[in-house]
Amino acid sequence: MVDNWREFFRMFPDYRNIFNRVESRKNYAVMLGHAYWSAEKPYDPAIWKATIVDGLVREWRIYADTPENRQLLDIT
């Protein structure tokens, strides 16, 4: 997995996640914001969900920021 992340950041050296809103839920957290890939693609709206089990991240999932996904994740 580490090699995959190294390759990802080699391909996208300017990549960043910008979180504008963070909410804690029962056993997960949701973050709303955007991914910054490069100057050519500076704004890619996204929703991140981190499922927490025993104090550790069990699953990290990224969704497109769409009305359907906001409804799915109960985001108003």
C-alpha positions as CSV (number, residue, x, y, z in Angstrom):
1,M,0.0,0.0,0.0
2,V,2.8,2.4,0.8
3,D,4.2,2.0,-2.7
4,N,0.8,2.8,-4.1
5,W,0.6,6.1,-2.1
6,R,4.2,7.0,-3.2
7,E,3.1,6.5,-6.8
8,F,-0.1,8.5,-6.3
9,F,1.9,11.5,-4.9
10,R,4.5,11.2,-7.6
11,M,1.7,11.5,-10.2
12,F,-0.1,14.3,-8.2
13,P,2.5,16.2,-6.2
14,D,0.2,19.1,-5.5
15,Y,-2.7,17.0,-4.3
16,R,-4.4,18.3,-1.1
17,N,-7.7,17.7,0.7
18,I,-9.3,20.9,2.0
19,F,-12.0,20.3,4.6
20,N,-14.5,23.1,5.1
21,R,-16.8,21.2,7.4
22,V,-16.3,18.3,9.8
23,E,-19.0,16.4,11.7
24,S,-18.8,13.6,14.2
25,R,-21.5,11.0,14.1
26,K,-22.2,7.8,16.1
27,N,-19.3,5.7,14.7
28,Y,-18.1,7.8,11.9
29,A,-17.1,11.3,10.8
30,V,-17.9,13.1,7.6
31,M,-15.8,15.9,6.1
32,L,-17.0,18.2,3.3
33,G,-14.7,20.2,1.1
34,H,-12.7,19.7,-2.0
35,A,-9.7,18.0,-3.4
36,Y,-7.0,20.1,-5.0
37,W,-5.2,18.2,-7.7
38,S,-3.3,20.9,-9.6
39,A,-3.6,24.4,-10.9
40,E,-5.5,23.0,-13.9
41,K,-8.0,21.2,-11.6
42,P,-8.0,23.2,-8.3
43,Y,-11.5,22.4,-7.1
44,D,-13.0,18.9,-7.0
45,P,-16.0,18.9,-4.5
46,A,-16.0,15.8,-2.3
47,I,-17.4,14.2,0.9
48,W,-15.1,12.0,3.0
49,K,-16.4,9.5,5.4
50,A,-14.3,7.8,8.1
51,T,-15.8,4.9,9.9
52,I,-14.3,4.4,13.4
53,V,-14.0,1.1,15.2
54,D,-12.2,0.8,18.6
55,G,-10.8,4.3,18.2
56,L,-9.2,3.5,14.8
57,V,-10.2,4.3,11.2
58,R,-11.7,1.1,9.9
59,E,-12.8,2.5,6.5
60,W,-12.1,5.7,4.6
61,R,-14.5,6.4,1.7
62,I,-14.7,9.3,-0.7
63,Y,-18.0,10.4,-2.3
64,A,-18.7,13.0,-5.0
65,D,-20.5,15.9,-3.4
66,T,-23.9,15.4,-5.0
67,P,-27.4,15.9,-3.6
68,E,-27.9,12.1,-3.7
69,N,-24.8,11.5,-1.6
70,R,-25.6,14.3,0.8
71,Q,-29.0,12.6,1.3
72,L,-27.4,9.2,1.7
73,L,-25.1,10.5,4.4
74,D,-27.8,12.7,6.0
75,I,-26.0,16.0,5.4
76,T,-28.1,19.1,5.4
